[in-house]
Amino acid sequence: MNIVLYLLTLIGSLGLFLFGMTIMSDSIQKLAGSSLRSLLSKMTSNPFKGILTGIGVTSIIQASAATIVMVVSFVNAGLITLPGAISIIMGANIGTTVTAWLVSILGFKVSITTLCLPLIAIATPLIFTKKYKTFGTFIIGFALLFYGLGLMQSNVPDFTKPEYANVVHTIASLSNYGYLSILIFVIIGSLATVVLQSSSAMMAITLIMCSKGLIDFEMACALCLGENIGTTITANIAAMVANRTAKRAARAHLLFNLTGVVWILILFYPVTHLIDMFSQNIGLGSPLLQSTSIPISLSLFHSFFNIANTLLLVWFIPYMVKILNKIIPEKDDDGIHTQRIDSLGRNSLRASKKGNRGLFYESFAYV
């Protein structure tokens, strides 16, 4: 009976998450006016502005999942083009490393979940007014979405507790197979983050394993890479109730992170040794020899991965759009926003082939 109740609680949390996504998306479509379209167009008028927007928003709200889910909502409402959404997602990935540094240095993190009920309290009077009803509905949808996500996270096992020590030790025992262990730990990091619905929780488990000497720095980096894949599940869940262009935006997050993990795995040992040398040069000590050096060195690795991946893949956004259009093809009943945004994505592809930088940047503006 407890298992049935547990499963129903998880499913109910997921339902609340998706319901919040639907309400928020519908409200955005009603709120969308020329001023909002103009603002979002300026924020994503070229890929570098989009990246800076993603970094800024994620650094302020300290939750990349929140940023990316909002991006999916804006795409679903036809307010942001697919290339523009990809650039913001890239920035959000960099922004989430800022959160990690704030936590490790200052020791605090904003929890959106704790703000959900106060937001609903503020929004409730608004829904009874004629002028601000849609705005109040948007806030309630936003709050329900992240409250549902928080419930999903809180209803999964806490593997940092002593009763799960055997599970942690079993995972640690897989670290003796050389490069194969790295691949195994990437998979474990991905699956565990999907289950926990929180890359922060998985990072905490990673640091606990390091502090106890159960895994070394290289295995911790492998888990970190897996967490970057697993964290993409949030946007893809949100896109379940969205249109096809929004689904492409969610898949873009997975494509971006997965591509980054593939190329970083090819250069895994050179990169980890580069981080090791940098850590020693700034006086942190070697994370390969001292477990006390691992937390900051792991943050350095995480930052290097996301910044390098963005600098590399930002030039390939038009090709990512083409791949996403192949993965999720256009259909006649997708609506005018989807068709319009897709046509802009194809414009960016033509610009890339012709070497026309102006047309490439134009693909990021909503016209």
Contacts in CASP RR format, 6 or more apart in sequence:
PFRMAT RR
TARGET T0000
AUTHOR 0000-0000-0000
METHOD contacts of the structure
MODEL  1
MNIVLYLLTLIGSLGLFLFGMTIMSDSIQKLAGSSLRSLLSKMTSNPFKG
ILTGIGVTSIIQASAATIVMVVSFVNAGLITLPGAISIIMGANIGTTVTA
WLVSILGFKVSITTLCLPLIAIATPLIFTKKYKTFGTFIIGFALLFYGLG
LMQSNVPDFTKPEYANVVHTIASLSNYGYLSILIFVIIGSLATVVLQSSS
AMMAITLIMCSKGLIDFEMACALCLGENIGTTITANIAAMVANRTAKRAA
RAHLLFNLTGVVWILILFYPVTHLIDMFSQNIGLGSPLLQSTSIPISLSL
FHSFFNIANTLLLVWFIPYMVKILNKIIPEKDDDGIHTQRIDSLGRNSLR
ASKKGNRGLFYESFAYV
6 155 0 8 1.000
9 151 0 8 1.000
9 155 0 8 1.000
10 152 0 8 1.000
10 155 0 8 1.000
10 156 0 8 1.000
12 151 0 8 1.000
13 148 0 8 1.000
13 149 0 8 1.000
13 150 0 8 1.000
13 151 0 8 1.000
13 152 0 8 1.000
13 155 0 8 1.000
14 148 0 8 1.000
14 152 0 8 1.000
14 237 0 8 1.000
15 148 0 8 1.000
16 144 0 8 1.000
16 147 0 8 1.000
16 148 0 8 1.000
16 151 0 8 1.000
17 144 0 8 1.000
17 145 0 8 1.000
17 148 0 8 1.000
17 149 0 8 1.000
17 152 0 8 1.000
17 237 0 8 1.000
17 238 0 8 1.000
18 237 0 8 1.000
18 238 0 8 1.000
18 240 0 8 1.000
18 241 0 8 1.000
19 141 0 8 1.000
19 144 0 8 1.000
20 140 0 8 1.000
20 141 0 8 1.000
20 142 0 8 1.000
20 144 0 8 1.000
20 145 0 8 1.000
20 148 0 8 1.000
21 69 0 8 1.000
21 73 0 8 1.000
21 141 0 8 1.000
21 145 0 8 1.000
21 238 0 8 1.000
21 241 0 8 1.000
21 242 0 8 1.000
22 241 0 8 1.000
23 137 0 8 1.000
23 138 0 8 1.000
23 140 0 8 1.000
23 141 0 8 1.000
23 144 0 8 1.000
24 73 0 8 1.000
24 138 0 8 1.000
24 141 0 8 1.000
24 142 0 8 1.000
24 145 0 8 1.000
25 73 0 8 1.000
25 76 0 8 1.000
25 77 0 8 1.000
25 241 0 8 1.000
25 242 0 8 1.000
25 246 0 8 1.000
26 137 0 8 1.000
27 134 0 8 1.000
27 135 0 8 1.000
27 136 0 8 1.000
27 137 0 8 1.000
27 138 0 8 1.000
27 141 0 8 1.000
28 73 0 8 1.000
28 74 0 8 1.000
28 76 0 8 1.000
28 77 0 8 1.000
28 79 0 8 1.000
28 138 0 8 1.000
29 76 0 8 1.000
29 77 0 8 1.000
29 78 0 8 1.000
30 134 0 8 1.000
31 134 0 8 1.000
31 135 0 8 1.000
31 138 0 8 1.000
32 77 0 8 1.000
32 78 0 8 1.000
32 79 0 8 1.000
36 79 0 8 1.000
37 79 0 8 1.000
37 366 0 8 1.000
40 74 0 8 1.000
40 79 0 8 1.000
40 80 0 8 1.000
40 366 0 8 1.000
41 365 0 8 1.000
41 366 0 8 1.000
41 367 0 8 1.000
42 49 0 8 1.000
43 49 0 8 1.000
43 50 0 8 1.000
43 53 0 8 1.000
43 88 0 8 1.000
44 50 0 8 1.000
44 53 0 8 1.000
44 80 0 8 1.000
44 81 0 8 1.000
44 83 0 8 1.000
44 84 0 8 1.000
44 85 0 8 1.000
44 87 0 8 1.000
44 88 0 8 1.000
44 364 0 8 1.000
44 365 0 8 1.000
44 366 0 8 1.000
45 361 0 8 1.000
45 364 0 8 1.000
45 365 0 8 1.000
46 361 0 8 1.000
46 364 0 8 1.000
47 83 0 8 1.000
47 84 0 8 1.000
47 86 0 8 1.000
47 87 0 8 1.000
47 90 0 8 1.000
47 314 0 8 1.000
47 317 0 8 1.000
47 361 0 8 1.000
47 364 0 8 1.000
48 87 0 8 1.000
48 314 0 8 1.000
49 87 0 8 1.000
49 364 0 8 1.000
50 84 0 8 1.000
50 87 0 8 1.000
50 88 0 8 1.000
50 90 0 8 1.000
50 91 0 8 1.000
50 364 0 8 1.000
51 87 0 8 1.000
51 88 0 8 1.000
51 90 0 8 1.000
51 91 0 8 1.000
51 94 0 8 1.000
51 310 0 8 1.000
51 314 0 8 1.000
52 91 0 8 1.000
53 87 0 8 1.000
53 88 0 8 1.000
53 91 0 8 1.000
54 67 0 8 1.000
54 88 0 8 1.000
54 89 0 8 1.000
54 90 0 8 1.000
54 91 0 8 1.000
54 92 0 8 1.000
54 94 0 8 1.000
54 95 0 8 1.000
55 91 0 8 1.000
55 92 0 8 1.000
55 94 0 8 1.000
55 95 0 8 1.000
55 98 0 8 1.000
56 95 0 8 1.000
57 67 0 8 1.000
57 70 0 8 1.000
57 88 0 8 1.000
57 92 0 8 1.000
58 64 0 8 1.000
58 66 0 8 1.000
58 67 0 8 1.000
58 91 0 8 1.000
58 92 0 8 1.000
58 94 0 8 1.000
58 95 0 8 1.000
58 96 0 8 1.000
58 98 0 8 1.000
58 99 0 8 1.000
59 95 0 8 1.000
59 98 0 8 1.000
59 99 0 8 1.000
61 67 0 8 1.000
61 110 0 8 1.000
61 112 0 8 1.000
62 99 0 8 1.000
62 102 0 8 1.000
62 109 0 8 1.000
62 110 0 8 1.000
63 96 0 8 1.000
63 99 0 8 1.000
63 110 0 8 1.000
63 112 0 8 1.000
64 92 0 8 1.000
64 93 0 8 1.000
64 95 0 8 1.000
64 96 0 8 1.000
64 99 0 8 1.000
64 231 0 8 1.000
65 149 0 8 1.000
65 231 0 8 1.000
65 234 0 8 1.000
65 235 0 8 1.000
66 112 0 8 1.000
66 146 0 8 1.000
67 88 0 8 1.000
67 92 0 8 1.000
68 88 0 8 1.000
68 89 0 8 1.000
68 92 0 8 1.000
68 234 0 8 1.000
68 235 0 8 1.000
68 250 0 8 1.000
68 253 0 8 1.000
69 145 0 8 1.000
69 234 0 8 1.000
69 235 0 8 1.000
69 238 0 8 1.000
71 80 0 8 1.000
71 85 0 8 1.000
71 88 0 8 1.000
71 89 0 8 1.000
71 92 0 8 1.000
71 235 0 8 1.000
71 249 0 8 1.000
72 85 0 8 1.000
72 235 0 8 1.000
72 238 0 8 1.000
72 239 0 8 1.000
72 242 0 8 1.000
72 246 0 8 1.000
72 249 0 8 1.000
72 250 0 8 1.000
73 238 0 8 1.000
73 242 0 8 1.000
73 246 0 8 1.000
74 80 0 8 1.000
74 85 0 8 1.000
75 81 0 8 1.000
75 82 0 8 1.000
75 85 0 8 1.000
75 242 0 8 1.000
75 245 0 8 1.000
75 246 0 8 1.000
75 248 0 8 1.000
75 249 0 8 1.000
75 341 0 8 1.000
76 239 0 8 1.000
76 242 0 8 1.000
76 243 0 8 1.000
76 245 0 8 1.000
76 246 0 8 1.000
77 337 0 8 1.000
78 245 0 8 1.000
78 337 0 8 1.000
78 340 0 8 1.000
78 341 0 8 1.000
78 366 0 8 1.000
79 366 0 8 1.000
80 88 0 8 1.000
80 366 0 8 1.000
81 341 0 8 1.000
81 344 0 8 1.000
81 345 0 8 1.000
81 363 0 8 1.000
81 364 0 8 1.000
81 365 0 8 1.000
81 366 0 8 1.000
82 245 0 8 1.000
82 248 0 8 1.000
82 249 0 8 1.000
82 252 0 8 1.000
82 321 0 8 1.000
82 324 0 8 1.000
82 341 0 8 1.000
82 342 0 8 1.000
82 344 0 8 1.000
82 345 0 8 1.000
83 317 0 8 1.000
83 318 0 8 1.000
83 321 0 8 1.000
83 344 0 8 1.000
83 345 0 8 1.000
83 348 0 8 1.000
83 363 0 8 1.000
83 364 0 8 1.000
84 317 0 8 1.000
84 364 0 8 1.000
85 249 0 8 1.000
85 252 0 8 1.000
86 249 0 8 1.000
86 252 0 8 1.000
86 256 0 8 1.000
86 317 0 8 1.000
86 320 0 8 1.000
86 321 0 8 1.000
87 314 0 8 1.000
87 317 0 8 1.000
87 364 0 8 1.000
89 249 0 8 1.000
89 252 0 8 1.000
89 253 0 8 1.000
89 256 0 8 1.000
90 256 0 8 1.000
90 309 0 8 1.000
90 310 0 8 1.000
90 313 0 8 1.000
90 314 0 8 1.000
91 310 0 8 1.000
93 228 0 8 1.000
93 256 0 8 1.000
93 257 0 8 1.000
93 306 0 8 1.000
93 309 0 8 1.000
93 310 0 8 1.000
94 303 0 8 1.000
94 306 0 8 1.000
94 307 0 8 1.000
94 310 0 8 1.000
95 306 0 8 1.000
96 199 0 8 1.000
96 306 0 8 1.000
97 299 0 8 1.000
97 302 0 8 1.000
97 303 0 8 1.000
97 306 0 8 1.000
97 307 0 8 1.000
99 109 0 8 1.000
100 203 0 8 1.000
100 299 0 8 1.000
100 302 0 8 1.000
100 303 0 8 1.000
101 299 0 8 1.000
101 303 0 8 1.000
102 108 0 8 1.000
102 109 0 8 1.000
103 109 0 8 1.000
103 200 0 8 1.000
104 295 0 8 1.000
104 296 0 8 1.000
104 299 0 8 1.000
109 200 0 8 1.000
112 146 0 8 1.000
113 146 0 8 1.000
113 147 0 8 1.000
113 149 0 8 1.000
113 150 0 8 1.000
115 143 0 8 1.000
116 143 0 8 1.000
116 144 0 8 1.000
116 146 0 8 1.000
116 147 0 8 1.000
117 143 0 8 1.000
117 147 0 8 1.000
119 139 0 8 1.000
119 140 0 8 1.000
119 142 0 8 1.000
119 143 0 8 1.000
120 139 0 8 1.000
120 140 0 8 1.000
120 143 0 8 1.000
120 144 0 8 1.000
122 139 0 8 1.000
123 135 0 8 1.000
123 136 0 8 1.000
123 137 0 8 1.000
123 139 0 8 1.000
123 140 0 8 1.000
123 143 0 8 1.000
124 140 0 8 1.000
126 132 0 8 1.000
126 133 0 8 1.000
126 135 0 8 1.000
126 136 0 8 1.000
126 139 0 8 1.000
127 133 0 8 1.000
127 136 0 8 1.000
127 137 0 8 1.000
127 140 0 8 1.000
145 238 0 8 1.000
149 197 0 8 1.000
149 234 0 8 1.000
150 197 0 8 1.000
152 197 0 8 1.000
153 196 0 8 1.000
153 197 0 8 1.000
153 198 0 8 1.000
153 201 0 8 1.000
156 195 0 8 1.000
156 196 0 8 1.000
156 197 0 8 1.000
157 164 0 8 1.000
158 164 0 8 1.000
158 201 0 8 1.000
159 167 0 8 1.000
159 168 0 8 1.000
159 192 0 8 1.000
159 196 0 8 1.000
159 205 0 8 1.000
160 204 0 8 1.000
160 205 0 8 1.000
160 208 0 8 1.000
168 205 0 8 1.000
168 208 0 8 1.000
168 209 0 8 1.000
168 214 0 8 1.000
169 214 0 8 1.000
171 188 0 8 1.000
171 209 0 8 1.000
171 214 0 8 1.000
171 215 0 8 1.000
172 209 0 8 1.000
172 214 0 8 1.000
172 215 0 8 1.000
174 181 0 8 1.000
174 184 0 8 1.000
174 185 0 8 1.000
174 188 0 8 1.000
175 181 0 8 1.000
175 185 0 8 1.000
175 215 0 8 1.000
175 216 0 8 1.000
175 219 0 8 1.000
177 184 0 8 1.000
179 268 0 8 1.000
181 219 0 8 1.000
181 222 0 8 1.000
182 218 0 8 1.000
182 219 0 8 1.000
182 222 0 8 1.000
182 265 0 8 1.000
182 268 0 8 1.000
183 222 0 8 1.000
183 265 0 8 1.000
184 222 0 8 1.000
185 215 0 8 1.000
185 219 0 8 1.000
185 222 0 8 1.000
185 223 0 8 1.000
185 226 0 8 1.000
186 222 0 8 1.000
186 223 0 8 1.000
186 225 0 8 1.000
186 226 0 8 1.000
186 229 0 8 1.000
186 261 0 8 1.000
186 265 0 8 1.000
187 226 0 8 1.000
188 223 0 8 1.000
188 226 0 8 1.000
189 202 0 8 1.000
189 222 0 8 1.000
189 223 0 8 1.000
189 225 0 8 1.000
189 226 0 8 1.000
189 227 0 8 1.000
189 229 0 8 1.000
189 230 0 8 1.000
190 226 0 8 1.000
190 227 0 8 1.000
190 229 0 8 1.000
190 230 0 8 1.000
191 230 0 8 1.000
192 202 0 8 1.000
192 205 0 8 1.000
192 227 0 8 1.000
193 199 0 8 1.000
193 202 0 8 1.000
193 226 0 8 1.000
193 227 0 8 1.000
193 229 0 8 1.000
193 230 0 8 1.000
193 231 0 8 1.000
193 233 0 8 1.000
194 230 0 8 1.000
194 233 0 8 1.000
196 202 0 8 1.000
197 233 0 8 1.000
197 234 0 8 1.000
199 227 0 8 1.000
199 228 0 8 1.000
199 230 0 8 1.000
199 231 0 8 1.000
202 223 0 8 1.000
202 227 0 8 1.000
203 224 0 8 1.000
203 227 0 8 1.000
203 298 0 8 1.000
206 215 0 8 1.000
206 220 0 8 1.000
206 223 0 8 1.000
206 224 0 8 1.000
206 227 0 8 1.000
206 298 0 8 1.000
207 220 0 8 1.000
207 294 0 8 1.000
207 295 0 8 1.000
207 298 0 8 1.000
209 215 0 8 1.000
209 220 0 8 1.000
210 216 0 8 1.000
210 217 0 8 1.000
210 220 0 8 1.000
210 291 0 8 1.000
210 294 0 8 1.000
210 295 0 8 1.000
210 298 0 8 1.000
211 291 0 8 1.000
211 294 0 8 1.000
213 291 0 8 1.000
215 223 0 8 1.000
216 288 0 8 1.000
217 272 0 8 1.000
217 276 0 8 1.000
217 287 0 8 1.000
217 288 0 8 1.000
217 293 0 8 1.000
217 294 0 8 1.000
217 297 0 8 1.000
217 298 0 8 1.000
218 268 0 8 1.000
218 269 0 8 1.000
218 272 0 8 1.000
218 288 0 8 1.000
220 294 0 8 1.000
220 298 0 8 1.000
221 268 0 8 1.000
221 272 0 8 1.000
221 275 0 8 1.000
221 298 0 8 1.000
221 301 0 8 1.000
222 268 0 8 1.000
224 298 0 8 1.000
224 301 0 8 1.000
224 302 0 8 1.000
224 305 0 8 1.000
225 261 0 8 1.000
225 264 0 8 1.000
225 265 0 8 1.000
225 305 0 8 1.000
226 261 0 8 1.000
228 257 0 8 1.000
228 261 0 8 1.000
228 305 0 8 1.000
228 306 0 8 1.000
229 254 0 8 1.000
229 257 0 8 1.000
229 258 0 8 1.000
229 261 0 8 1.000
231 257 0 8 1.000
232 250 0 8 1.000
232 253 0 8 1.000
232 254 0 8 1.000
232 257 0 8 1.000
232 258 0 8 1.000
235 249 0 8 1.000
235 250 0 8 1.000
235 253 0 8 1.000
236 250 0 8 1.000
236 251 0 8 1.000
236 253 0 8 1.000
236 254 0 8 1.000
238 250 0 8 1.000
239 246 0 8 1.000
239 247 0 8 1.000
239 249 0 8 1.000
239 250 0 8 1.000
239 251 0 8 1.000
242 250 0 8 1.000
243 334 0 8 1.000
243 335 0 8 1.000
243 337 0 8 1.000
243 338 0 8 1.000
244 328 0 8 1.000
244 330 0 8 1.000
244 331 0 8 1.000
244 334 0 8 1.000
244 338 0 8 1.000
245 334 0 8 1.000
245 337 0 8 1.000
245 338 0 8 1.000
245 341 0 8 1.000
245 342 0 8 1.000
247 328 0 8 1.000
248 321 0 8 1.000
248 324 0 8 1.000
248 325 0 8 1.000
248 327 0 8 1.000
248 328 0 8 1.000
251 324 0 8 1.000
251 327 0 8 1.000
251 328 0 8 1.000
252 320 0 8 1.000
252 324 0 8 1.000
255 320 0 8 1.000
255 323 0 8 1.000
255 324 0 8 1.000
256 309 0 8 1.000
256 313 0 8 1.000
256 320 0 8 1.000
257 309 0 8 1.000
259 309 0 8 1.000
259 313 0 8 1.000
260 305 0 8 1.000
260 309 0 8 1.000
260 312 0 8 1.000
260 313 0 8 1.000
263 309 0 8 1.000
263 312 0 8 1.000
264 271 0 8 1.000
264 305 0 8 1.000
264 308 0 8 1.000
264 309 0 8 1.000
271 301 0 8 1.000
271 304 0 8 1.000
271 305 0 8 1.000
272 288 0 8 1.000
272 301 0 8 1.000
274 304 0 8 1.000
275 287 0 8 1.000
275 297 0 8 1.000
275 300 0 8 1.000
275 301 0 8 1.000
275 304 0 8 1.000
276 286 0 8 1.000
276 287 0 8 1.000
276 288 0 8 1.000
276 297 0 8 1.000
278 300 0 8 1.000
279 285 0 8 1.000
279 286 0 8 1.000
279 287 0 8 1.000
279 293 0 8 1.000
279 296 0 8 1.000
279 297 0 8 1.000
279 300 0 8 1.000
280 286 0 8 1.000
284 293 0 8 1.000
284 296 0 8 1.000
284 297 0 8 1.000
285 293 0 8 1.000
286 293 0 8 1.000
287 293 0 8 1.000
287 294 0 8 1.000
287 297 0 8 1.000
287 298 0 8 1.000
313 320 0 8 1.000
317 348 0 8 1.000
318 345 0 8 1.000
318 348 0 8 1.000
318 349 0 8 1.000
318 351 0 8 1.000
318 352 0 8 1.000
318 360 0 8 1.000
318 363 0 8 1.000
319 349 0 8 1.000
319 352 0 8 1.000
321 345 0 8 1.000
321 346 0 8 1.000
321 348 0 8 1.000
321 349 0 8 1.000
322 346 0 8 1.000
322 349 0 8 1.000
325 342 0 8 1.000
325 345 0 8 1.000
325 346 0 8 1.000
330 338 0 8 1.000
330 339 0 8 1.000
330 342 0 8 1.000
341 366 0 8 1.000
344 362 0 8 1.000
344 363 0 8 1.000
344 365 0 8 1.000
344 366 0 8 1.000
344 367 0 8 1.000
345 363 0 8 1.000
347 359 0 8 1.000
347 362 0 8 1.000
347 363 0 8 1.000
348 359 0 8 1.000
348 360 0 8 1.000
348 362 0 8 1.000
348 363 0 8 1.000
348 364 0 8 1.000
350 356 0 8 1.000
350 359 0 8 1.000
351 357 0 8 1.000
351 358 0 8 1.000
351 359 0 8 1.000
351 360 0 8 1.000
351 362 0 8 1.000
351 363 0 8 1.000
352 360 0 8 1.000
END
